[in-house]
Amino acid sequence: MLFLISSASLILMITIIMILIVNLISKKTFMDREKSSPFE
């Protein structure tokens, strides 16, 4: 039972970290796009 809880929390942590990384990358690319084309 304890192993199940720990593995589930580990999966949850990995998922949250991946979502955060994806958000950071998308924000960065969006900012770069805004900078490269200011007259659109």
Distance bins in CASP14 RR format, pairs under 12 A and 6 or more apart:
PFRMAT RR
TARGET T0000
AUTHOR 0000-0000-0000
RMODE 2
METHOD distances of the structure
MODEL  1
1 7 0 0 0 0 0 1 0 0 0 0 0
1 8 0 0 0 0 0 1 0 0 0 0 0
2 8 0 0 0 0 0 1 0 0 0 0 0
2 9 0 0 0 0 0 1 0 0 0 0 0
3 9 0 0 0 0 0 1 0 0 0 0 0
3 10 0 0 0 0 0 1 0 0 0 0 0
4 10 0 0 0 0 0 1 0 0 0 0 0
4 11 0 0 0 0 0 1 0 0 0 0 0
5 11 0 0 0 0 0 1 0 0 0 0 0
5 12 0 0 0 0 0 1 0 0 0 0 0
6 12 0 0 0 0 0 1 0 0 0 0 0
6 13 0 0 0 0 0 1 0 0 0 0 0
7 13 0 0 0 0 0 1 0 0 0 0 0
7 14 0 0 0 0 0 1 0 0 0 0 0
8 14 0 0 0 0 0 1 0 0 0 0 0
8 15 0 0 0 0 0 1 0 0 0 0 0
9 15 0 0 0 0 0 1 0 0 0 0 0
9 16 0 0 0 0 0 1 0 0 0 0 0
10 16 0 0 0 0 0 1 0 0 0 0 0
10 17 0 0 0 0 0 1 0 0 0 0 0
11 17 0 0 0 0 0 1 0 0 0 0 0
11 18 0 0 0 0 0 1 0 0 0 0 0
12 18 0 0 0 0 0 1 0 0 0 0 0
12 19 0 0 0 0 0 1 0 0 0 0 0
13 19 0 0 0 0 0 1 0 0 0 0 0
13 20 0 0 0 0 0 1 0 0 0 0 0
14 20 0 0 0 0 0 1 0 0 0 0 0
14 21 0 0 0 0 0 1 0 0 0 0 0
15 21 0 0 0 0 0 1 0 0 0 0 0
15 22 0 0 0 0 0 1 0 0 0 0 0
16 22 0 0 0 0 0 1 0 0 0 0 0
16 23 0 0 0 0 0 1 0 0 0 0 0
17 23 0 0 0 0 0 1 0 0 0 0 0
17 24 0 0 0 0 0 1 0 0 0 0 0
18 24 0 0 0 0 0 1 0 0 0 0 0
18 25 0 0 0 0 0 1 0 0 0 0 0
19 25 0 0 0 0 0 1 0 0 0 0 0
19 26 0 0 0 0 0 1 0 0 0 0 0
20 26 0 0 0 0 0 1 0 0 0 0 0
20 27 0 0 0 0 0 1 0 0 0 0 0
21 27 0 0 0 0 0 1 0 0 0 0 0
21 28 0 0 0 0 0 1 0 0 0 0 0
22 28 0 0 0 0 0 1 0 0 0 0 0
22 29 0 0 0 0 0 1 0 0 0 0 0
23 29 0 0 0 0 0 1 0 0 0 0 0
23 30 0 0 0 0 0 1 0 0 0 0 0
24 30 0 0 0 0 0 1 0 0 0 0 0
24 31 0 0 0 0 0 1 0 0 0 0 0
25 31 0 0 0 0 0 1 0 0 0 0 0
25 32 0 0 0 0 0 1 0 0 0 0 0
26 32 0 0 0 0 0 1 0 0 0 0 0
26 33 0 0 0 0 0 1 0 0 0 0 0
27 33 0 0 0 0 0 1 0 0 0 0 0
27 34 0 0 0 0 0 1 0 0 0 0 0
28 34 0 0 0 0 0 1 0 0 0 0 0
28 35 0 0 0 0 0 1 0 0 0 0 0
29 35 0 0 0 0 0 1 0 0 0 0 0
29 36 0 0 0 0 0 1 0 0 0 0 0
30 36 0 0 0 0 0 1 0 0 0 0 0
30 37 0 0 0 0 0 1 0 0 0 0 0
31 37 0 0 0 0 0 1 0 0 0 0 0
31 38 0 0 0 0 0 1 0 0 0 0 0
32 38 0 0 0 0 0 1 0 0 0 0 0
33 40 0 0 0 0 1 0 0 0 0 0 0
34 40 0 0 0 0 1 0 0 0 0 0 0
END
